[in-house]
Amino acid sequence: MSWWPFARKTPAVDVGQISVPEDQITGVLGKLAGFYSFVGAPFPLEFLDVLEPLSIFNPDISQALQIWVNLGNTGHELTVEARNPQAALDRLNALAASVYLIGGGVDGLVNHFLRQIPLMGALSAEWVISDNVRDGVADCAIVAVKRIRFRRVDGIMTPHQLTNQISGSNNGYVQLNPFTYSYMPLQTVDGSPYAIPPFYASLKNIEVQLDATDNIGAIIRKMGLLGFMDVSMEVPQQRAGENDEAYKNRLTQRLKDYAKAYKQNISKGVAVHYKDQEIKHNATNAGAAAGAKSVWEMNEEQIFSALDI
């Protein structure tokens, strides 16, 4: 049994790229108006560039994505009803093992799509057709959602891929083949083809979280978990013939030298000093830490709400 019975005749599929960049810059001015015909998104698309790295190093977004993938990809079983089902299964299994090789085949592709939905709001991929159309799909190429821009062509919202190459009149945009490329949004707003990323709502509170993390790190480095040391030293007398500027520089350098020595010794549990120096320990205020914890937890709740955890 042929796995693709309707391929006995040549299908009406335009193979390859729709718009081919010109080799020269002729006609750019005449088509420059087309650059402004792209449809604007209901949110800054630049924020998609922010969500991607956050998904790697931010614990909250990383955890939420793991939940999406683990709940979504629970495994699957394929059943074929035909006169010769084994031929179809063999073809499908071969395809599953050959597409998206950089991500582990179809299983990795499913995981990627499950990650792409909450992070970017849409599935974006292009199926690569074999040179011989009768052989069907040869591979699947992932097209970054953040590089997609929509433009009205002949009254239809048509996806274009933003590239870094400006050649001729394409202005860096390449129209994607509607027969092989798919942009499938999870949610959109009225009148806009752009997908709304579900995790977009967490960005404001994650910004607060990042600022708080930086502040906590700075406090710990300066004060430590248990407090900080306060060292008092007697001010040496100004030397004969020493001007005020030289005297000031000597005092500053003296403090730096002692601070460096204390830092090295206290990290080993030892403090060595002269009798003219007094050391005091200032403990961290537990009440202030409790208040900071409450603020932190409130912000985390807002992030979890946006991530739907």
Buried (B, 14 or more C-beta within 10 A) or exposed (E): EEBBEEBEEEEEEEEEEBBEBBEEEEEBEEEEEBBEEBBEBEBEBEEBEBBBEBBEEBEBBEEBBEBBBEEBBEEEEEEBEEEEEEBBBEBBEEBBEBBBEEBEBBBBBBBBBBBBBBBBBBBBBBBEBEEEEEEBBBBBEBBBBBBBBBBEBEEEEBBBBBBEEEBBBBBBBBBBBBBBBBBEBBEBEEEBBBBBBBBBBBBEBBEBBEEBEEEEEEBEEEBEEEEEBEBEBEEEEBEEEEEEEEBEEBBEEEEEEBEEEBEEEBEEEEEEBEEEBEEEEEEBEEEEEEEBEEEBEEBBEBBBEBBEB
